[in-house]
């Protein structure tokens, strides 16, 4: 019995901003459900192999990911299918560069190199705001994070968040 969606993704159906060749092989590593949407994120294996070109093959990407070399927003991610999306901070163990995914030159997600000072900060956009018990405010952000705080923000505002502690600064 099939419960979830497809675990495969054909290269022809992959988003264009991934920057992959269309006619090389038939399938590519897909993005599993998570903090970012399927059409607005890139899987960590494709990010290493096709976007940064740090590794040449999927086997090398698997080795790096399964050994905890990929750190997204301060948390080690050991999944090939983990979605890396807008404003995520990516550190690679063994390399001194730290990357952030931002829109650039008309392309939805492009990695840029950031300073080591900026790697603990992340810009997040407020998508929802709800009042919960004891008149506390629950704020939902674009990357799935939720913060219960008394700060006065509106939907659509951008906040600076301390990662991985998830403190609003």
DSSP file (Angstrom, degrees, kcal/mol; ACC not computed):
  #  RESIDUE AA STRUCTURE BP1 BP2  ACC     N-H-->O    O-->H-N    N-H-->O    O-->H-N    TCO  KAPPA ALPHA  PHI   PSI    X-CA   Y-CA   Z-CA
    1    1 A X              0   0    0      0, 0.0     2,-0.5     0, 0.0     0, 0.0   0.000 360.0 360.0 360.0 132.1    0.0    0.0    0.0
    2    2 A X        +     0   0    0      1,-0.2     3,-0.0     0, 0.0     0, 0.0  -0.766 360.0 164.8 -92.1 124.6    1.4    3.4   -1.0
    3    3 A X        +     0   0    0     -2,-0.5    -1,-0.2     2,-0.1     2,-0.1   0.835  57.5  39.3-104.3 -50.1    1.1    6.1    1.7
    4    4 A X  S    S-     0   0    0      1,-0.2     3,-0.1     0, 0.0     0, 0.0  -0.307  89.4 -85.2 -98.5-179.5    3.4    8.9    0.6
    5    5 A X        -     0   0    0      1,-0.2    -1,-0.2    -2,-0.1    -2,-0.1   0.021  68.6 -53.1 -72.7-173.6    4.2   10.6   -2.7
    6    6 A X        -     0   0    0      1,-0.1    -1,-0.2     2,-0.1     0, 0.0  -0.343  35.1-156.3 -68.2 141.8    6.8    9.5   -5.1
    7    7 A X  S    S+     0   0    0     -3,-0.1    23,-0.4    -2,-0.1     2,-0.3   0.453  74.6  72.9 -94.3  -2.5   10.3    8.9   -3.9
    8    8 A X        -     0   0    0     21,-0.1     2,-0.4    19,-0.0    21,-0.1  -0.781  58.1-167.7-112.4 155.5   11.7    9.5   -7.4
    9    9 A X  E     -A   28   0A   0     19,-0.6    19,-2.4    -2,-0.3     2,-0.2  -0.960  17.5-137.4-142.1 123.5   12.1   12.6   -9.5
   10   10 A X  E >>  -A   27   0A   0     -2,-0.4     3,-1.4    17,-0.2     4,-0.6  -0.560  22.3-123.2 -77.9 145.6   12.9   12.6  -13.2
   11   11 A X  G >4 S+     0   0    0     15,-2.3     3,-1.0     1,-0.3    -1,-0.1   0.831 110.0  61.3 -57.0 -35.2   15.5   15.2  -14.3
   12   12 A X  G 34 S+     0   0    0     14,-0.3    -1,-0.3     1,-0.2    10,-0.1   0.797 106.2  46.9 -63.1 -27.9   13.1   16.7  -16.8
   13   13 A X  G <4 S+     0   0    0     -3,-1.4    -1,-0.2     2,-0.1    -2,-0.2   0.473  87.2 110.5 -94.5  -4.1   10.7   17.5  -13.9
   14   14 A X  S << S-     0   0    0     -3,-1.0    25,-0.1    -4,-0.6    16,-0.0  -0.403  82.1 -92.9 -70.7 147.4   13.3   19.1  -11.6
   15   15 A X    >   -     0   0    0      1,-0.1     3,-1.3    -2,-0.1     4,-0.3  -0.275  31.1-124.7 -59.0 147.6   13.1   22.8  -11.0
   16   16 A X  G >  S+     0   0    0      1,-0.3     3,-1.6     2,-0.2    -1,-0.1   0.805 103.7  67.7 -66.4 -30.9   15.3   24.9  -13.4
   17   17 A X  G 3  S+     0   0    0      1,-0.3    -1,-0.3     2,-0.1    92,-0.1   0.619  80.7  79.0 -70.1  -9.2   17.2   26.7  -10.6
   18   18 A X  G <  S-     0   0    0     -3,-1.3    -1,-0.3    23,-0.1    -2,-0.2   0.803  91.8-142.7 -65.7 -27.2   18.9   23.4   -9.6
   19   19 A X    <   +     0   0    0     -3,-1.6     2,-0.2    -4,-0.3    -2,-0.1   0.831  44.4 149.3  71.7  32.7   21.2   23.8  -12.5
   20   20 A X        -     0   0    0     -4,-0.1     2,-0.2    -9,-0.1    -1,-0.2  -0.653  54.1-102.9 -98.5 156.3   21.4   20.1  -13.4
   21   21 A X        -     0   0    0     -2,-0.2     3,-0.4     1,-0.1     4,-0.3  -0.573  26.7-148.8 -74.7 140.3   21.8   18.7  -16.9
   22   22 A X  S    S+     0   0    0     -2,-0.2   -10,-0.1     1,-0.2    -1,-0.1   0.782  86.7  36.9 -83.3 -29.1   18.5   17.4  -18.3
   23   23 A X  S    S+     0   0    0      1,-0.1    -1,-0.2   -12,-0.1     3,-0.1   0.077  88.0  92.7-118.1  25.1   19.7   14.5  -20.5
   24   24 A X  S    S-     0   0    0     -3,-0.4     2,-0.3     1,-0.3    -2,-0.1   0.976 100.2 -10.6 -81.5 -63.4   22.5   12.9  -18.5
   25   25 A X        -     0   0    0     -4,-0.3    -1,-0.3     1,-0.1   -14,-0.2  -0.792  69.3-114.6-128.4 173.4   20.8   10.2  -16.5
   26   26 A X  S    S+     0   0    0     -2,-0.3   -15,-2.3    -3,-0.1   -14,-0.3   0.937  87.6  39.8 -80.9 -46.1   17.1    9.6  -15.9
   27   27 A X  E     -A   10   0A   0    -17,-0.2     2,-0.3   -16,-0.1   -17,-0.2  -0.658  56.7-168.0-110.7 160.4   16.6   10.2  -12.2
   28   28 A X  E     -A    9   0A   0    -19,-2.4   -19,-0.6    -2,-0.2     2,-0.2  -0.949  40.5 -86.1-138.9 157.2   17.8   12.7   -9.6
   29   29 A X        -     0   0    0     -2,-0.3    14,-0.3   -21,-0.1    17,-0.1  -0.479  50.3-145.1 -67.4 128.8   17.6   12.8   -5.8
   30   30 A X        -     0   0    0    -23,-0.4     2,-0.5    -2,-0.2    16,-0.1  -0.385  13.0-106.1 -93.5 171.0   14.3   14.4   -4.8
   31   31 A X        -     0   0    0     -2,-0.1     2,-0.2    12,-0.1    51,-0.2  -0.847  29.7-144.5 -97.9 129.3   13.4   16.7   -1.8
   32   32 A X        -     0   0    0     49,-2.1    51,-0.3    -2,-0.5   -25,-0.0  -0.546  38.3 -79.7 -86.2 158.7   11.4   15.1    1.0
   33   33 A X  S    S+     0   0    0     -2,-0.2     2,-0.2     1,-0.1    -1,-0.1  -0.279  78.4 112.5 -58.0 141.0    8.8   17.1    2.9
   34   34 A X  S    S-     0   0    0      2,-0.5    -1,-0.1    -3,-0.1     4,-0.1  -0.789  77.0 -28.2-174.1-143.2   10.3   19.4    5.5
   35   35 A X  S    S+     0   0    0     -2,-0.2     2,-0.3    48,-0.2   110,-0.1   0.814 119.5  45.9 -71.2 -31.2   10.8   23.1    6.3
   36   36 A X  S    S-     0   0    0     47,-0.2    -2,-0.5     1,-0.1     5,-0.1  -0.804  92.1-101.2-112.6 154.7   10.8   24.3    2.7
   37   37 A X    >   -     0   0    0     -2,-0.3     3,-0.9     3,-0.1     4,-0.2  -0.252  30.8-112.9 -70.1 160.7    8.5   23.5   -0.2
   38   38 A X  G >  S+     0   0    0      1,-0.2     3,-0.6     2,-0.2    -1,-0.1   0.842 116.0  44.3 -64.5 -35.5    9.5   21.0   -2.9
   39   39 A X  G 3  S+     0   0    0      1,-0.2    -1,-0.2   -25,-0.1    -2,-0.0   0.455 114.9  48.8 -90.8  -0.4    9.6   23.7   -5.6
   40   40 A X  G <  S+     0   0    0     -3,-0.9    46,-0.5   -25,-0.0     2,-0.3   0.132 106.6  57.9-123.2  19.6   11.5   26.2   -3.5
   41   41 A X  E <   -B   85   0B   0     -3,-0.6     2,-0.4    -4,-0.2    44,-0.2  -0.911  64.5-138.5-142.4 170.7   14.3   24.0   -2.2
   42   42 A X  E     -B   84   0B   0     42,-2.1    42,-2.9    -2,-0.3   -12,-0.1  -0.988  28.8-110.3-132.5 139.4   17.1   21.8   -3.3
   43   43 A X  E  >  -B   83   0B   0     -2,-0.4     4,-2.4   -14,-0.3    40,-0.2  -0.355  27.8-120.0 -69.6 151.6   18.2   18.4   -1.9
   44   44 A X  H  > S+     0   0    0     38,-1.2     4,-2.1    35,-0.3     5,-0.2   0.840 111.8  53.4 -64.6 -33.0   21.5   18.4   -0.1
   45   45 A X  H  > S+     0   0    0     35,-1.6     4,-2.3     2,-0.2     5,-0.2   0.926 111.9  44.0 -67.2 -43.8   23.0   15.8   -2.5
   46   46 A X  H  >>S+     0   0    0     34,-0.3     4,-2.4     1,-0.2     5,-1.4   0.855 110.7  57.1 -68.3 -34.4   22.2   17.9   -5.6
   47   47 A X  I  <>S+     0   0    0     -4,-2.4     5,-2.5     3,-0.2     4,-0.5   0.935 112.2  39.9 -60.7 -47.2   23.4   21.0   -3.8
   48   48 A X  I  <5S+     0   0    0     -4,-2.1     6,-2.0     3,-0.2     7,-1.0   0.917 125.4  35.4 -68.5 -43.6   26.9   19.5   -3.2
   49   49 A X  I  <5S+     0   0    0     -4,-2.3    -3,-0.2     4,-0.2    -2,-0.2   0.934 130.9  20.0 -81.3 -47.4   27.2   17.8   -6.5
   50   50 A X  I  <5S+     0   0    0     -4,-2.4    -3,-0.2    -5,-0.2    -2,-0.1   0.779 128.0  38.1-100.7 -29.2   25.5   20.1   -9.1
   51   51 A X  I   <S+     0   0    0     -5,-1.4    -3,-0.2    -4,-0.5    -4,-0.1   0.934 132.3  20.7 -89.5 -52.2   25.4   23.5   -7.5
   52   52 A X  S   <S-     0   0    0     -5,-2.5    -4,-0.2    -6,-0.2    -3,-0.2   0.750  86.7-146.9 -86.5 -24.8   28.7   23.8   -5.6
   53   53 A X        +     0   0    0     -5,-0.4    -4,-0.2    -6,-0.4    -5,-0.1   0.853  53.7 135.4  57.8  37.6   30.5   21.1   -7.6
   54   54 A X        +     0   0    0     -6,-2.0     2,-0.3     1,-0.1    -5,-0.2   0.843  69.6  35.8 -80.0 -37.0   32.5   20.1   -4.5
   55   55 A X        -     0   0    0     -7,-1.0    -2,-0.1     1,-0.1    -1,-0.1  -0.824  69.6-150.3-113.7 157.5   31.9   16.4   -5.2
   56   56 A X  S    S+     0   0    0     -2,-0.3     2,-0.3     1,-0.1    -1,-0.1   0.801  73.8  31.7 -96.0 -33.4   31.7   14.7   -8.6
   57   57 A X  S  > S-     0   0    0      1,-0.1     4,-1.7     0, 0.0     5,-0.1  -0.770  76.5-114.2-125.6 166.7   29.4   11.8   -8.0
   58   58 A X  H  > S+     0   0    0     -2,-0.3     4,-2.7     1,-0.2     5,-0.2   0.822 115.5  61.2 -67.2 -31.5   26.4   10.9   -5.9
   59   59 A X  H  > S+     0   0    0      2,-0.2     4,-2.0     1,-0.2    -1,-0.2   0.913 105.5  45.8 -62.4 -42.4   28.5    8.3   -4.1
   60   60 A X  H  > S+     0   0    0      2,-0.2     4,-2.2     1,-0.2    -1,-0.2   0.877 112.0  52.1 -67.3 -37.6   30.9   11.0   -2.9
   61   61 A X  H  X S+     0   0    0     -4,-1.7     4,-2.6     2,-0.2     5,-0.2   0.912 108.7  50.6 -64.1 -42.3   27.9   13.2   -1.9
   62   62 A X  H  X S+     0   0    0     -4,-2.7     4,-3.0     1,-0.2     5,-0.3   0.922 109.1  51.8 -59.9 -44.6   26.5   10.2    0.1
   63   63 A X  H  X S+     0   0    0     -4,-2.0     4,-1.3     1,-0.2    -2,-0.2   0.926 112.7  44.5 -58.8 -46.4   29.8    9.8    1.9
   64   64 A X  H  <>S+     0   0    0     -4,-2.2     5,-2.4     2,-0.2     6,-0.4   0.911 117.8  43.6 -66.1 -42.6   30.0   13.4    2.9
   65   65 A X  H ><5S+     0   0    0     -4,-2.6     3,-1.7     1,-0.2     5,-0.3   0.938 113.0  49.3 -71.5 -47.2   26.4   13.6    4.0
   66   66 A X  H 3<5S+     0   0    0     -4,-3.0    -1,-0.2     1,-0.3    -2,-0.2   0.750 108.0  56.2 -66.7 -23.0   26.2   10.3    5.9
   67   67 A X  T 3<5S-     0   0    0     -4,-1.3    -1,-0.3    -5,-0.3    -2,-0.2   0.292 119.5-108.1 -91.7  10.4   29.4   11.2    7.8
   68   68 A X  T < 5S+     0   0    0     -3,-1.7    -3,-0.2     9,-0.1    -2,-0.1   0.786  77.0 133.5  76.6  28.5   28.0   14.5    9.1
   69   69 A X      < +     0   0    0     -5,-2.4    24,-3.0    -6,-0.2     2,-0.6   0.626  53.8  77.1 -85.4 -13.5   30.0   16.9    7.0
   70   70 A X  E     -C   92   0C   0     -6,-0.4     7,-2.2     7,-0.4     2,-0.5  -0.878  58.7-175.6-104.6 121.5   26.9   19.0    6.0
   71   71 A X  E     -CD  91  76C   0     20,-2.8    20,-3.1    -2,-0.6     2,-0.5  -0.967   3.0-169.7-119.6 117.6   25.6   21.4    8.6
   72   72 A X  E >  S-CD  90  75C   0      3,-2.4     3,-1.6    -2,-0.5    18,-0.2  -0.937  74.6 -16.6-111.4 120.9   22.4   23.4    7.7
   73   73 A X  T 3  S-     0   0    0     16,-3.2    91,-0.4    -2,-0.5    -1,-0.2   0.837 129.2 -52.7  53.5  37.6   21.4   26.2   10.1
   74   74 A X  T 3  S+     0   0    0     15,-0.4     2,-0.4     1,-0.2    -1,-0.3   0.493 118.6 105.7  83.6   3.3   23.8   24.9   12.7
   75   75 A X  E <  S-D   72   0C   0     -3,-1.6    -3,-2.4     2,-0.0     2,-0.3  -0.964  73.4-120.3-120.7 132.2   22.3   21.3   12.7
   76   76 A X  E     -D   71   0C   0     -2,-0.4     2,-0.5    -5,-0.2    -5,-0.2  -0.555  28.4-159.2 -69.8 126.6   24.1   18.3   11.2
   77   77 A X        -     0   0    0     -7,-2.2    -7,-0.4    -2,-0.3    -9,-0.1  -0.949  15.8-179.1-112.8 122.1   21.8   16.9    8.4
   78   78 A X        +     0   0    0     -2,-0.5     2,-0.4   -10,-0.1    -1,-0.1  -0.114  49.9 101.1-111.8  34.9   22.5   13.3    7.4
   79   79 A X    >   -     0   0    0      1,-0.1     3,-0.8   -14,-0.1   -35,-0.3  -0.972  59.0-152.5-122.6 134.7   19.8   12.9    4.7
   80   80 A X  T 3  S+     0   0    0     -2,-0.4   -35,-1.6     1,-0.2   -34,-0.3   0.791 100.8  51.3 -66.4 -27.5   20.4   13.1    1.0
   81   81 A X  T 3  S+     0   0    0    -38,-0.2   -49,-2.1   -37,-0.2    -1,-0.2   0.369  75.0 129.3 -96.0   2.3   16.8   14.3    0.6
   82   82 A X    <   -     0   0    0     -3,-0.8   -38,-1.2   -51,-0.2     2,-0.5  -0.404  59.8-125.2 -63.6 129.1   16.9   17.2    3.1
   83   83 A X  E     -B   43   0B   0    -51,-0.3     2,-0.5   -40,-0.2   -40,-0.2  -0.642  20.0-162.3 -81.5 123.9   15.6   20.4    1.5
   84   84 A X  E     +B   42   0B   0    -42,-2.9   -42,-2.1    -2,-0.5     2,-0.1  -0.928  26.4 165.9-104.2 123.9   17.9   23.4    1.6
   85   85 A X  E >   -B   41   0B   0     -2,-0.5     3,-1.9   -44,-0.2    16,-0.3  -0.383  34.2 -21.5-127.6-160.4   16.0   26.6    0.9
   86   86 A X  T 3  S-     0   0    0    -46,-0.5    -1,-0.2     1,-0.3    16,-0.2  -0.200 121.4  -2.9 -56.3 128.8   15.9   30.4    1.0
   87   87 A X  T 3  S+     0   0    0     14,-3.2    -1,-0.3     1,-0.2    36,-0.2   0.534  89.5 150.7  67.4  11.8   18.3   32.0    3.5
   88   88 A X    <   -     0   0    0     -3,-1.9    13,-1.5    13,-0.2     2,-0.5  -0.492  42.6-134.6 -72.0 144.4   19.6   28.7    4.9
   89   89 A X  E     - E   0 100C   0     11,-0.2   -16,-3.2    -2,-0.2     2,-0.5  -0.898  21.2-165.3-102.6 122.4   23.2   28.8    6.1
   90   90 A X  E     -CE  72  99C   0      9,-3.0     9,-2.9    -2,-0.5     2,-0.4  -0.939   7.0-175.1-116.5 123.1   25.3   25.8    4.9
   91   91 A X  E     -CE  71  98C   0    -20,-3.1   -20,-2.8    -2,-0.5     2,-0.5  -0.911  11.4-153.1-111.7 143.0   28.6   24.9    6.5
   92   92 A X  E >   -C   70   0C   0      5,-0.8     3,-2.2    -2,-0.4   -22,-0.2  -0.971  21.2-124.7-119.3 119.5   30.7   22.1    5.1
   93   93 A X  T 3  S+     0   0    0    -24,-3.0     3,-0.1    -2,-0.5   -24,-0.0  -0.404  98.7  26.5 -63.4 128.1   33.1   20.4    7.6
   94   94 A X  T 3  S+     0   0    0      1,-0.3     2,-0.4    -2,-0.2    -1,-0.3   0.207 107.8  86.4 101.0 -14.5   36.6   20.5    6.3
   95   95 A X    <   -     0   0    0     -3,-2.2    -1,-0.3     2,-0.1    -3,-0.3  -0.913  66.8-147.3-115.9 147.1   36.0   23.7    4.2
   96   96 A X  S    S+     0   0    0     -2,-0.4     2,-0.2    -3,-0.1    -1,-0.1   0.650  70.2  97.5 -86.8 -13.9   36.4   27.2    5.6
   97   97 A X        -     0   0    0     -5,-0.1    -5,-0.8    16,-0.0     2,-0.4  -0.498  55.3-161.4 -77.4 143.9   33.6   28.6    3.3
   98   98 A X  E     -EF  91 114C   0     16,-0.6    16,-2.9    -2,-0.2     2,-0.3  -0.985  12.2-154.1-121.4 136.2   30.1   29.1    4.6
   99   99 A X  E     -EF  90 113C   0     -9,-2.9    -9,-3.0    -2,-0.4     2,-0.4  -0.793  12.3-165.9-114.9 152.4   27.2   29.5    2.2
  100  100 A X  E     -EF  89 112C   0     12,-2.0    12,-2.3    -2,-0.3     2,-0.6  -0.998  22.3-130.8-131.5 136.7   23.8   31.2    2.2
  101  101 A X  E     + F   0 111C   0    -13,-1.5   -14,-3.2    -2,-0.4     2,-0.3  -0.790  40.7 156.1 -90.8 120.2   21.1   30.5   -0.4
  102  102 A X  E     - F   0 110C   0      8,-2.4     8,-2.5    -2,-0.6     2,-0.3  -0.932  49.3 -93.2-136.7 158.5   19.6   33.8   -1.8
  103  103 A X  E     +     0   0C   0     -2,-0.3     2,-0.3     6,-0.2     5,-0.2  -0.593  53.9 168.1 -71.2 135.2   17.9   34.9   -4.9
  104  104 A X  E >   - F   0 107C   0      3,-2.0     3,-2.1    -2,-0.3     5,-0.1  -0.977  53.0  -3.5-154.8 135.4   20.4   36.3   -7.3
  105  105 A X  T 3  S-     0   0    0     -2,-0.3     3,-0.1     1,-0.3    -1,-0.1   0.820 127.2 -54.2  53.2  38.7   20.5   37.3  -11.0
  106  106 A X  T 3  S+     0   0    0      1,-0.3     2,-0.4     2,-0.1    -1,-0.3   0.502 111.2 121.4  78.1   3.2   16.9   36.2  -11.6
  107  107 A X  E <   -F  104   0C   0     -3,-2.1    -3,-2.0     1,-0.1    -1,-0.3  -0.857  64.3-134.2-102.0 136.0   17.6   32.7  -10.2
  108  108 A X  E    S+     0   0C   0     -2,-0.4     2,-0.4     1,-0.2    -1,-0.1   0.894  87.8  17.9 -58.2 -48.7   15.6   31.5   -7.3
  109  109 A X  E     +     0   0C   0     -6,-0.1     2,-0.4   -92,-0.1    -6,-0.2  -0.976  65.7 163.5-133.0 121.4   18.4   30.1   -5.2
  110  110 A X  E     -F  102   0C   0     -8,-2.5    -8,-2.4    -2,-0.4     2,-0.3  -0.999  35.4-122.0-131.4 135.5   22.1   30.8   -5.6
  111  111 A X  E     -F  101   0C   0     -2,-0.4     2,-0.3   -10,-0.2   -10,-0.2  -0.608  28.8-174.1 -78.1 134.6   24.8   30.1   -3.0
  112  112 A X  E     -F  100   0C   0    -12,-2.3   -12,-2.0    -2,-0.3     2,-0.4  -0.944  27.5-114.7-122.4 150.5   26.9   33.1   -1.8
  113  113 A X  E     -F   99   0C   0     -2,-0.3     2,-0.3   -14,-0.2   -14,-0.2  -0.699  36.5-169.5 -85.0 132.1   29.9   32.9    0.5
  114  114 A X  E     -F   98   0C   0    -16,-2.9   -16,-0.6    -2,-0.4     2,-0.0  -0.769  24.7 -96.7-118.9 165.0   29.3   34.6    3.8
  115  115 A X     >  -     0   0    0     -2,-0.3     4,-0.6     1,-0.1     3,-0.3  -0.298  32.8-113.7 -73.9 162.5   31.6   35.6    6.7
  116  116 A X  T  4 S+     0   0    0      1,-0.2     3,-0.2     2,-0.2     4,-0.2   0.728 116.7  61.0 -69.5 -20.5   32.0   33.5    9.8
  117  117 A X  T >4 S+     0   0    0      1,-0.2     3,-0.7     2,-0.1    -1,-0.2   0.864 103.9  48.8 -70.8 -36.5   30.3   36.3   11.8
  118  118 A X  G >4 S+     0   0    0     -3,-0.3     3,-1.8     1,-0.2    -1,-0.2   0.588  86.8  86.3 -80.7 -10.6   27.1   36.0    9.7
  119  119 A X  G 3< S+     0   0    0     -4,-0.6    -1,-0.2     1,-0.3    -2,-0.1   0.643  86.5  53.8 -71.6 -11.3   26.8   32.2   10.0
  120  120 A X  G <  S+     0   0    0     -3,-0.7    43,-2.4    -4,-0.2     2,-0.4   0.392 100.2  75.1 -98.1   3.4   24.9   32.5   13.3
  121  121 A X  E <   -G  162   0D   0     -3,-1.8     2,-0.4    41,-0.2    41,-0.2  -0.916  55.8-179.1-118.0 142.7   22.3   34.9   11.9
  122  122 A X  E     -G  161   0D   0     39,-2.1    39,-3.3    -2,-0.4     2,-0.5  -0.996  23.3-133.8-141.5 133.9   19.4   34.0    9.6
  123  123 A X  E     -G  160   0D   0     -2,-0.4     2,-0.4    37,-0.2    37,-0.2  -0.748  29.1-177.7 -85.4 129.6   16.8   36.3    8.0
  124  124 A X  E     -G  159   0D   0     35,-2.7    35,-3.1    -2,-0.5     2,-0.4  -0.976  19.5-136.0-129.7 143.8   13.3   34.8    8.3
  125  125 A X  E     -G  158   0D   0     -2,-0.4    17,-1.6    33,-0.2     2,-0.5  -0.822  23.2-119.5-101.3 137.1   10.0   36.2    7.0
  126  126 A X  E     +I  141   0E   0     31,-3.0    30,-2.2    -2,-0.4    15,-0.3  -0.624  36.8 167.7 -76.3 121.5    6.8   36.2    9.2
  127  127 A X  E     +     0   0E   0     13,-3.2     2,-0.3    -2,-0.5    14,-0.2   0.703  63.3  15.8-105.4 -29.2    4.1   34.1    7.5
  128  128 A X  E     -I  140   0E   0     12,-1.8    12,-2.6    26,-0.1     2,-0.4  -0.988  54.1-166.5-147.0 155.3    1.6   33.7   10.3
  129  129 A X  E     +I  139   0E   0     -2,-0.3     2,-0.3    10,-0.2    10,-0.2  -0.974  14.8 173.7-145.6 126.0    0.8   35.2   13.7
  130  130 A X  E     -I  138   0E   0      8,-2.6     8,-3.6    -2,-0.4     2,-0.5  -0.983  28.4-131.5-137.1 143.4   -1.6   33.7   16.2
  131  131 A X  E     +I  137   0E   0     -2,-0.3     6,-0.2     6,-0.2     2,-0.2  -0.848  34.6 179.4 -93.3 127.5   -2.5   34.5   19.8
  132  132 A X  E >>  -I  136   0E   0      4,-2.8     3,-0.8    -2,-0.5     4,-0.6  -0.425  39.8 -36.6-115.6-168.4   -2.4   31.5   22.1
  133  133 A X  G >4 S+     0   0    0      1,-0.2     3,-1.0     2,-0.2    -1,-0.3  -0.104 124.2  20.4 -54.3 146.4   -3.0   30.8   25.7
  134  134 A X  G 34 S-     0   0    0      1,-0.2    -1,-0.2    -3,-0.1    -2,-0.0   0.765 127.3 -75.2  63.6  30.3   -2.0   33.5   28.3
  135  135 A X  G <4 S+     0   0    0     -3,-0.8     2,-0.2     1,-0.2    -1,-0.2   0.783  88.6 151.2  54.7  32.6   -2.0   36.2   25.6
  136  136 A X  E <<  -I  132   0E   0     -3,-1.0    -4,-2.8    -4,-0.6     2,-0.5  -0.621  42.7-127.6 -87.4 154.6    1.2   34.9   24.1
  137  137 A X  E     -IJ 131 149E   0     12,-1.0    12,-2.4    -2,-0.2     2,-0.6  -0.905  13.8-157.9-107.9 128.0    2.0   35.4   20.5
  138  138 A X  E     -IJ 130 148E   0     -8,-3.6    -8,-2.6    -2,-0.5     2,-0.5  -0.920  11.2-164.1-104.3 122.6    3.0   32.5   18.3
  139  139 A X  E     -IJ 129 147E   0      8,-3.1     8,-2.5    -2,-0.6     2,-0.4  -0.918   3.2-156.9-111.7 127.9    4.9   33.6   15.1
  140  140 A X  E     -IJ 128 146E   0    -12,-2.6   -13,-3.2    -2,-0.5   -12,-1.8  -0.879  12.0-154.4-105.5 136.2    5.4   31.3   12.2
  141  141 A X  E >   -I  126   0E   0      4,-2.7     3,-1.6    -2,-0.4   -15,-0.2  -0.561  30.0-101.4-108.4 170.3    8.2   31.9    9.7
  142  142 A X  T 3  S+     0   0    0    -17,-1.6   -56,-0.1     1,-0.3   -16,-0.1   0.700 117.4  53.5 -65.1 -21.8    8.8   31.0    6.0
  143  143 A X  T 3  S-     0   0    0    -18,-0.2    -1,-0.3  -107,-0.1     3,-0.1   0.186 122.8 -96.8-102.5  18.0   11.0   28.0    6.8
  144  144 A X  S <  S+     0   0    0     -3,-1.6    -2,-0.1     1,-0.3     2,-0.1   0.346  78.9 137.6  89.5  -7.1    8.7   26.2    9.2
  145  145 A X        -     0   0    0   -110,-0.1    -4,-2.7    -5,-0.1     2,-0.4  -0.421  36.5-158.1 -72.5 149.5   10.1   27.6   12.4
  146  146 A X  E     -J  140   0E   0     -6,-0.2     2,-0.4    -3,-0.1    -6,-0.2  -0.991   7.0-170.8-129.9 137.9    7.7   28.7   15.1
  147  147 A X  E     -J  139   0E   0     -8,-2.5    -8,-3.1    -2,-0.4     2,-0.7  -0.995  14.4-152.2-132.2 129.7    8.6   31.2   17.9
  148  148 A X  E     +J  138   0E   0     -2,-0.4     2,-0.3   -10,-0.2   -10,-0.2  -0.904  44.6 134.0-101.1 115.1    6.4   32.0   21.0
  149  149 A X  E     -J  137   0E   0    -12,-2.4   -12,-1.0    -2,-0.7    -2,-0.1  -0.943  61.9-122.9-155.4 166.4    7.4   35.5   22.0
  150  150 A X        +     0   0    0     -2,-0.3   -12,-0.1   -14,-0.1     2,-0.1   0.236  65.2 128.0-102.1  12.0    6.0   38.9   23.0
  151  151 A X        -     0   0    0    -14,-0.2     2,-1.0     1,-0.1    -2,-0.1  -0.376  64.3-119.5 -70.3 149.5    7.6   40.9   20.2
  152  152 A X        +     0   0    0     -2,-0.1     2,-0.3     2,-0.0    -1,-0.1  -0.777  52.2 148.7 -94.8  99.5    5.4   43.1   18.1
  153  153 A X        -     0   0    0     -2,-1.0     2,-0.3     4,-0.0     6,-0.0  -0.896  33.2-142.3-127.9 158.9    5.7   41.9   14.5
  154  154 A X    >   -     0   0    0     -2,-0.3     3,-1.9     4,-0.0   -28,-0.2  -0.809  37.1 -86.8-115.9 159.9    3.3   41.8   11.6
  155  155 A X  T 3  S+     0   0    0     -2,-0.3   -28,-0.2     1,-0.3     3,-0.1  -0.483 117.7  30.8 -64.6 130.6    2.8   39.2    8.8
  156  156 A X  T 3  S+     0   0    0    -30,-2.2    -1,-0.3     1,-0.4   -29,-0.1   0.191  90.1 127.1 102.3 -14.8    5.2   40.0    6.1
  157  157 A X    <   -     0   0    0     -3,-1.9   -31,-3.0   -32,-0.1     2,-0.5  -0.311  55.5-130.9 -70.0 158.7    7.9   41.4    8.4
  158  158 A X  E     -G  125   0D   0    -33,-0.2     2,-0.3    -3,-0.1   -33,-0.2  -0.954  24.0-170.3-113.3 132.1   11.5   40.1    8.3
  159  159 A X  E     -G  124   0D   0    -35,-3.1   -35,-2.7    -2,-0.5     2,-0.6  -0.845  22.8-125.8-119.0 155.3   13.2   39.2   11.5
  160  160 A X  E     -G  123   0D   0     -2,-0.3     9,-2.8   -37,-0.2     2,-0.4  -0.907  31.2-164.0-100.2 124.0   16.9   38.3   12.3
  161  161 A X  E     -GH 122 168D   0    -39,-3.3   -39,-2.1    -2,-0.6     2,-0.5  -0.885  18.1-130.5-114.0 140.3   17.1   35.0   14.1
  162  162 A X  E  >> -GH 121 167D   0      5,-3.7     4,-1.8    -2,-0.4     5,-1.2  -0.765  41.8-119.1 -84.2 124.1   20.0   33.5   16.0
  163  163 A X  T  45S+     0   0    0    -43,-2.4   -89,-0.1    -2,-0.5   -90,-0.1  -0.880  79.1   6.9-115.0 150.2   20.7   30.0   14.9
  164  164 A X  T  45S+     0   0    0    -91,-0.4    -1,-0.2    -2,-0.3    -2,-0.1  -0.968 127.6  56.0 -86.0   5.7   20.7   27.2   16.0
  165  165 A X  T  45S-     0   0    0      2,-0.1    -2,-0.2     1,-0.1   -91,-0.0   0.705  95.1-136.2 -71.4 -18.6   19.3   28.5   19.3
  166  166 A X  T  <5 +     0   0    0     -4,-1.8     2,-0.4     1,-0.2    -3,-0.2   0.894  45.5 156.7  61.1  45.4   16.2   30.1   17.5
  167  167 A X  E   < -H  162   0D   0     -5,-1.2    -5,-3.7   -20,-0.0     2,-0.5  -0.841  42.6-127.4 -98.8 139.1   16.4   33.3   19.4
  168  168 A X  E      H  161   0D   0     -2,-0.4    -7,-0.2    -7,-0.2    -9,-0.0  -0.733 360.0 360.0 -84.2 125.7   14.8   36.4   17.9
  169  169 A X              0   0    0     -9,-2.8    -8,-0.2    -2,-0.5    -1,-0.1   0.407 360.0 360.0-111.2 360.0   17.3   39.3   17.8
